[in-house]
Amino acid sequence: MSEETTSGSASDIQAVTRAAQILQLFGPNRPQLTAAEAAELLGMNRSTVYRYCNSLVAAGLLERGHAIGSFAPGGLLLQLGTFALSQRKVLDLAPALMRDLSSGAHMTAVLSLWGSAGPVVSRVEEDTSRNVVVSVRVGSQLPLSSAQAKVFLAFTSDQLRTERMLSALPPEQQEALRAEIERTRETGVATSPDLGGVNAVSAPTFDEHGICASLALVATNHVLGLERDSQAAWDVATVAAELSAALGGGTRRNTTTARSAAVEARRN
């Protein structure tokens, strides 16, 4: 391979990476932004980001936003996103089970799929029987510290990806998260502590290929504790196992561990 070809390939890869970084800035809390805002967030030159945004508009990946000088996700992203979600059978089967889970536990049920860098909230069922209702925006990307992320990192078959993501964290955070991931493997459920007054408990959902989603209950920390042998953990693990069976994932050991632990705890 010639030096010119190698240089061209490296330039192409860099362009794709930068375009992806710009697209990743959009989300429920940032539906549109300007090139200047994107440049500041990414630490890039403003004119360079503006050229990328214009190229993405030409490709259909972005479109002009309502505010002057702003950009928003384009039609091609909508087309690809709709197609990708339509391939996820779990989104067809989960709603009815999630409604039962939410109404039975009197908490918000959340289903997340793995995105480019973490779990992305893909379905939400809210219970309105309490005075305070926890709402989670569809499309929100959850941090690696979330219960849903711990579930994915614990049961994914791509452990190299897990190691890459963990290695990017500070040593003390790595150690704490590794311990949480191991405990999640052992118990079949994960919890995340008070994040702005909200706790979560989550369990994995499997299809024939492996983990395909994380199912969670979320509520205020006054309602939902962090005990892995709680009734909430039992409920989430039970429904996750039912959903896994419907998807052809079978009943995995980890989806029944939490239920067994909860039964044992109540017996004692």
Rosetta blueprint (number, residue, H / E / L):
1 M L
2 S L
3 E H
4 E H
5 T H
6 T H
7 S H
8 G H
9 S H
10 A H
11 S H
12 D H
13 I H
14 Q H
15 A H
16 V H
17 T H
18 R H
19 A H
20 A H
21 Q H
22 I H
23 L H
24 Q L
25 L L
26 F L
27 G E
28 P L
29 N L
30 R E
31 P L
32 Q L
33 L E
34 T E
35 A H
36 A H
37 E H
38 A H
39 A H
40 E H
41 L H
42 L H
43 G L
44 M L
45 N L
46 R H
47 S H
48 T H
49 V H
50 Y H
51 R H
52 Y H
53 C H
54 N H
55 S H
56 L H
57 V H
58 A H
59 A H
60 G L
61 L L
62 L E
63 E E
64 R E
65 G L
66 H L
67 A L
68 I L
69 G L
70 S E
71 F E
72 A E
73 P E
74 G L
75 G H
76 L H
77 L H
78 L H
79 Q H
80 L H
81 G H
82 T H
83 F H
84 A H
85 L H
86 S H
87 Q L
88 R L
89 K L
90 V H
91 L H
92 D H
93 L H
94 A H
95 P H
96 A H
97 L H
98 M H
99 R H
100 D H
101 L H
102 S H
103 S H
104 G H
105 A H
106 H L
107 M L
108 T E
109 A E
110 V E
111 L E
112 S E
113 L E
114 W E
115 G L
116 S L
117 A L
118 G L
119 P E
120 V E
121 V E
122 S E
123 R E
124 V E
125 E E
126 E L
127 D L
128 T L
129 S L
130 R L
131 N L
132 V L
133 V L
134 V L
135 S L
136 V L
137 R L
138 V L
139 G L
140 S L
141 Q E
142 L L
143 P L
144 L L
145 S L
146 S L
147 A H
148 Q H
149 A H
150 K H
151 V H
152 F H
153 L H
154 A H
155 F H
156 T L
157 S L
158 D L
159 Q H
160 L H
161 R H
162 T H
163 E H
164 R H
165 M H
166 L H
167 S H
168 A L
169 L L
170 P L
171 P H
172 E H
173 Q H
174 Q H
175 E H
176 A H
177 L H
178 R H
179 A H
180 E H
181 I H
182 E H
183 R H
184 T H
185 R H
186 E H
187 T H
188 G L
189 V L
190 A E
191 T E
192 S E
193 P L
194 D L
195 L L
196 G L
197 G L
198 V E
199 N E
200 A E
201 V E
202 S E
203 A E
204 P E
205 T E
206 F E
207 D E
208 E L
209 H L
210 G E
211 I E
212 C E
213 A E
214 S E
215 L E
216 A E
217 L E
218 V E
219 A E
220 T E
221 N L
222 H L
223 V L
224 L L
225 G L
226 L L
227 E L
228 R L
229 D L
230 S L
231 Q H
232 A H
233 A H
234 W H
235 D H
236 V H
237 A H
238 T H
239 V H
240 A H
241 A H
242 E H
243 L H
244 S H
245 A H
246 A H
247 L L
248 G E
249 G L
250 G L
251 T L
252 R L
253 R H
254 N H
255 T H
256 T H
257 T H
258 A H
259 R H
260 S H
261 A H
262 A H
263 V H
264 E H
265 A H
266 R H
267 R H
268 N L
